[in-house]
Amino acid sequence: MTYSKICASALAVMLALGAAACDKTIRGAGQDIKDSGQAVKSATR
């Protein structure tokens, strides 16, 4: 393999791992927002 193919492959792997890490973070933030909304809703009752 050439150097450019190795670099492209390494970049693709890093981007895939970064996207996988962001998925969990975004889900966690969404869950936190949902929980906060439920707490506010419960407090107003």
Biopython code that builds the backbone (N, CA, C, O; Angstrom):
import numpy as np
from Bio.PDB.StructureBuilder import StructureBuilder

atoms = [
    (1, "MET", "N", (0.833, -1.184, 0.000)),
    (1, "MET", "CA", (0.000, 0.000, 0.000)),
    (1, "MET", "C", (0.876, 1.246, 0.000)),
    (1, "MET", "O", (1.978, 1.253, 0.550)),
    (2, "THR", "N", (0.378, 2.263, -0.609)),
    (2, "THR", "CA", (1.130, 3.504, -0.646)),
    (2, "THR", "C", (0.861, 4.311, 0.625)),
    (2, "THR", "O", (-0.082, 4.056, 1.375)),
    (3, "TYR", "N", (1.718, 5.274, 0.823)),
    (3, "TYR", "CA", (1.610, 6.122, 2.008)),
    (3, "TYR", "C", (0.272, 6.848, 2.050)),
    (3, "TYR", "O", (-0.333, 6.963, 3.116)),
    (4, "SER", "N", (-0.198, 7.337, 0.910)),
    (4, "SER", "CA", (-1.457, 8.085, 0.890)),
    (4, "SER", "C", (-2.643, 7.183, 1.215)),
    (4, "SER", "O", (-3.597, 7.627, 1.854)),
    (5, "LYS", "N", (-2.597, 5.926, 0.787)),
    (5, "LYS", "CA", (-3.679, 4.991, 1.110)),
    (5, "LYS", "C", (-3.675, 4.659, 2.599)),
    (5, "LYS", "O", (-4.734, 4.531, 3.214)),
    (6, "ILE", "N", (-2.503, 4.522, 3.165)),
    (6, "ILE", "CA", (-2.397, 4.251, 4.596)),
    (6, "ILE", "C", (-2.932, 5.437, 5.390)),
    (6, "ILE", "O", (-3.663, 5.246, 6.362)),
    (7, "CYS", "N", (-2.580, 6.655, 4.993)),
    (7, "CYS", "CA", (-3.070, 7.857, 5.677)),
    (7, "CYS", "C", (-4.583, 7.981, 5.542)),
    (7, "CYS", "O", (-5.270, 8.324, 6.504)),
    (8, "ALA", "N", (-5.101, 7.701, 4.343)),
    (8, "ALA", "CA", (-6.545, 7.787, 4.126)),
    (8, "ALA", "C", (-7.276, 6.753, 4.980)),
    (8, "ALA", "O", (-8.328, 7.047, 5.547)),
    (9, "SER", "N", (-6.726, 5.556, 5.071)),
    (9, "SER", "CA", (-7.335, 4.505, 5.882)),
    (9, "SER", "C", (-7.312, 4.879, 7.358)),
    (9, "SER", "O", (-8.301, 4.684, 8.064)),
    (10, "ALA", "N", (-6.199, 5.410, 7.822)),
    (10, "ALA", "CA", (-6.083, 5.821, 9.225)),
    (10, "ALA", "C", (-7.059, 6.957, 9.530)),
    (10, "ALA", "O", (-7.675, 6.973, 10.596)),
    (11, "LEU", "N", (-7.202, 7.892, 8.619)),
    (11, "LEU", "CA", (-8.135, 8.999, 8.810)),
    (11, "LEU", "C", (-9.568, 8.493, 8.870)),
    (11, "LEU", "O", (-10.358, 8.956, 9.693)),
    (12, "ALA", "N", (-9.906, 7.545, 8.004)),
    (12, "ALA", "CA", (-11.259, 6.980, 8.002)),
    (12, "ALA", "C", (-11.564, 6.278, 9.321)),
    (12, "ALA", "O", (-12.670, 6.397, 9.849)),
    (13, "VAL", "N", (-10.595, 5.554, 9.849)),
    (13, "VAL", "CA", (-10.775, 4.858, 11.127)),
    (13, "VAL", "C", (-10.953, 5.864, 12.258)),
    (13, "VAL", "O", (-11.814, 5.683, 13.119)),
    (14, "MET", "N", (-10.152, 6.914, 12.265)),
    (14, "MET", "CA", (-10.266, 7.929, 13.319)),
    (14, "MET", "C", (-11.614, 8.644, 13.243)),
    (14, "MET", "O", (-12.224, 8.913, 14.278)),
    (15, "LEU", "N", (-12.081, 8.952, 12.052)),
    (15, "LEU", "CA", (-13.382, 9.602, 11.907)),
    (15, "LEU", "C", (-14.510, 8.689, 12.372)),
    (15, "LEU", "O", (-15.456, 9.144, 13.015)),
    (16, "ALA", "N", (-14.413, 7.406, 12.051)),
    (16, "ALA", "CA", (-15.445, 6.459, 12.480)),
    (16, "ALA", "C", (-15.473, 6.335, 13.998)),
    (16, "ALA", "O", (-16.549, 6.307, 14.597)),
    (17, "LEU", "N", (-14.316, 6.262, 14.617)),
    (17, "LEU", "CA", (-14.258, 6.174, 16.079)),
    (17, "LEU", "C", (-14.766, 7.455, 16.722)),
    (17, "LEU", "O", (-15.453, 7.406, 17.742)),
    (18, "GLY", "N", (-14.438, 8.591, 16.140)),
    (18, "GLY", "CA", (-14.926, 9.863, 16.663)),
    (18, "GLY", "C", (-16.437, 9.964, 16.560)),
    (18, "GLY", "O", (-17.090, 10.442, 17.488)),
    (19, "ALA", "N", (-16.998, 9.520, 15.449)),
    (19, "ALA", "CA", (-18.448, 9.553, 15.277)),
    (19, "ALA", "C", (-19.131, 8.623, 16.275)),
    (19, "ALA", "O", (-20.192, 8.957, 16.803)),
    (20, "ALA", "N", (-18.541, 7.475, 16.537)),
    (20, "ALA", "CA", (-19.109, 6.531, 17.500)),
    (20, "ALA", "C", (-19.097, 7.124, 18.904)),
    (20, "ALA", "O", (-20.044, 6.924, 19.665)),
    (21, "ALA", "N", (-18.058, 7.839, 19.253)),
    (21, "ALA", "CA", (-17.976, 8.473, 20.572)),
    (21, "ALA", "C", (-19.006, 9.589, 20.709)),
    (21, "ALA", "O", (-19.606, 9.754, 21.772)),
    (22, "CYS", "N", (-19.211, 10.347, 19.654)),
    (22, "CYS", "CA", (-20.192, 11.441, 19.693)),
    (22, "CYS", "C", (-21.610, 10.919, 19.836)),
    (22, "CYS", "O", (-22.453, 11.570, 20.454)),
    (23, "ASP", "N", (-21.878, 9.759, 19.275)),
    (23, "ASP", "CA", (-23.223, 9.192, 19.347)),
    (23, "ASP", "C", (-23.650, 9.002, 20.792)),
    (23, "ASP", "O", (-24.772, 9.355, 21.158)),
    (24, "LYS", "N", (-22.787, 8.457, 21.605)),
    (24, "LYS", "CA", (-23.119, 8.236, 23.015)),
    (24, "LYS", "C", (-23.276, 9.562, 23.753)),
    (24, "LYS", "O", (-24.143, 9.689, 24.617)),
    (25, "THR", "N", (-22.454, 10.540, 23.424)),
    (25, "THR", "CA", (-22.534, 11.841, 24.071)),
    (25, "THR", "C", (-23.852, 12.533, 23.735)),
    (25, "THR", "O", (-24.503, 13.099, 24.613)),
    (26, "ILE", "N", (-24.238, 12.487, 22.477)),
    (26, "ILE", "CA", (-25.480, 13.123, 22.051)),
    (26, "ILE", "C", (-26.680, 12.426, 22.684)),
    (26, "ILE", "O", (-27.622, 13.086, 23.123)),
    (27, "ARG", "N", (-26.650, 11.102, 22.734)),
    (27, "ARG", "CA", (-27.746, 10.366, 23.394)),
    (27, "ARG", "C", (-27.839, 10.735, 24.864)),
    (27, "ARG", "O", (-28.933, 10.918, 25.399)),
    (28, "GLY", "N", (-26.689, 10.844, 25.514)),
    (28, "GLY", "CA", (-26.662, 11.201, 26.934)),
    (28, "GLY", "C", (-27.209, 12.597, 27.174)),
    (28, "GLY", "O", (-27.941, 12.820, 28.138)),
    (29, "ALA", "N", (-26.861, 13.536, 26.306)),
    (29, "ALA", "CA", (-27.373, 14.900, 26.441)),
    (29, "ALA", "C", (-28.883, 14.914, 26.217)),
    (29, "ALA", "O", (-29.611, 15.611, 26.924)),
    (30, "GLY", "N", (-29.344, 14.159, 25.251)),
    (30, "GLY", "CA", (-30.777, 14.079, 25.002)),
    (30, "GLY", "C", (-31.533, 13.507, 26.189)),
    (30, "GLY", "O", (-32.621, 13.975, 26.525)),
    (31, "GLN", "N", (-30.960, 12.503, 26.818)),
    (31, "GLN", "CA", (-31.585, 11.895, 28.000)),
    (31, "GLN", "C", (-31.606, 12.886, 29.157)),
    (31, "GLN", "O", (-32.593, 12.962, 29.887)),
    (32, "ASP", "N", (-30.525, 13.645, 29.330)),
    (32, "ASP", "CA", (-30.477, 14.657, 30.397)),
    (32, "ASP", "C", (-31.549, 15.718, 30.187)),
    (32, "ASP", "O", (-32.217, 16.121, 31.140)),
    (33, "ILE", "N", (-31.719, 16.171, 28.959)),
    (33, "ILE", "CA", (-32.736, 17.179, 28.653)),
    (33, "ILE", "C", (-34.126, 16.624, 28.914)),
    (33, "ILE", "O", (-34.985, 17.316, 29.460)),
    (34, "LYS", "N", (-34.347, 15.379, 28.525)),
    (34, "LYS", "CA", (-35.645, 14.744, 28.756)),
    (34, "LYS", "C", (-35.926, 14.636, 30.255)),
    (34, "LYS", "O", (-37.030, 14.939, 30.707)),
    (35, "ASP", "N", (-34.926, 14.204, 31.019)),
    (35, "ASP", "CA", (-35.089, 14.079, 32.471)),
    (35, "ASP", "C", (-35.358, 15.438, 33.124)),
    (35, "ASP", "O", (-36.172, 15.538, 34.042)),
    (36, "SER", "N", (-34.675, 16.477, 32.653)),
    (36, "SER", "CA", (-34.898, 17.822, 33.194)),
    (36, "SER", "C", (-36.319, 18.285, 32.908)),
    (36, "SER", "O", (-36.972, 18.878, 33.767)),
    (37, "GLY", "N", (-36.789, 18.016, 31.711)),
    (37, "GLY", "CA", (-38.156, 18.373, 31.360)),
    (37, "GLY", "C", (-39.170, 17.662, 32.238)),
    (37, "GLY", "O", (-40.166, 18.255, 32.652)),
    (38, "GLN", "N", (-38.923, 16.408, 32.517)),
    (38, "GLN", "CA", (-39.824, 15.639, 33.387)),
    (38, "GLN", "C", (-39.805, 16.195, 34.811)),
    (38, "GLN", "O", (-40.843, 16.247, 35.471)),
    (39, "ALA", "N", (-38.640, 16.606, 35.279)),
    (39, "ALA", "CA", (-38.541, 17.169, 36.628)),
    (39, "ALA", "C", (-39.316, 18.479, 36.728)),
    (39, "ALA", "O", (-40.006, 18.720, 37.719)),
    (40, "VAL", "N", (-39.204, 19.316, 35.716)),
    (40, "VAL", "CA", (-39.947, 20.575, 35.713)),
    (40, "VAL", "C", (-41.441, 20.305, 35.662)),
    (40, "VAL", "O", (-42.227, 20.942, 36.363)),
    (41, "LYS", "N", (-41.815, 19.367, 34.836)),
    (41, "LYS", "CA", (-43.238, 19.012, 34.706)),
    (41, "LYS", "C", (-43.791, 18.499, 36.038)),
    (41, "LYS", "O", (-44.897, 18.859, 36.438)),
    (42, "SER", "N", (-43.021, 17.666, 36.711)),
    (42, "SER", "CA", (-43.455, 17.127, 38.011)),
    (42, "SER", "C", (-43.511, 18.222, 39.073)),
    (42, "SER", "O", (-44.388, 18.204, 39.937)),
    (43, "ALA", "N", (-42.594, 19.160, 39.015)),
    (43, "ALA", "CA", (-42.562, 20.223, 40.016)),
    (43, "ALA", "C", (-43.739, 21.189, 39.878)),
    (43, "ALA", "O", (-44.152, 21.799, 40.864)),
    (44, "THR", "N", (-44.276, 21.332, 38.685)),
    (44, "THR", "CA", (-45.373, 22.270, 38.480)),
    (44, "THR", "C", (-46.714, 21.675, 38.861)),
    (44, "THR", "O", (-47.717, 22.387, 38.901)),
    (45, "ARG", "N", (-46.746, 20.418, 39.132)),
    (45, "ARG", "CA", (-48.018, 19.774, 39.509)),
    (45, "ARG", "C", (-48.333, 19.984, 40.955)),
    (45, "ARG", "O", (-49.362, 19.511, 41.438)),
]
sb = StructureBuilder()
sb.init_structure("model")
sb.init_model(0)
sb.init_chain("A")
sb.init_seg("    ")
for serial, (resi, resn, name, xyz) in enumerate(atoms, 1):
    if name == "N":
        sb.init_residue(resn, " ", resi, " ")
    sb.init_atom(name, np.array(xyz, "f"), 0.0, 1.0, " ", f" {name:<3s}", serial, name[0])
structure = sb.get_structure()
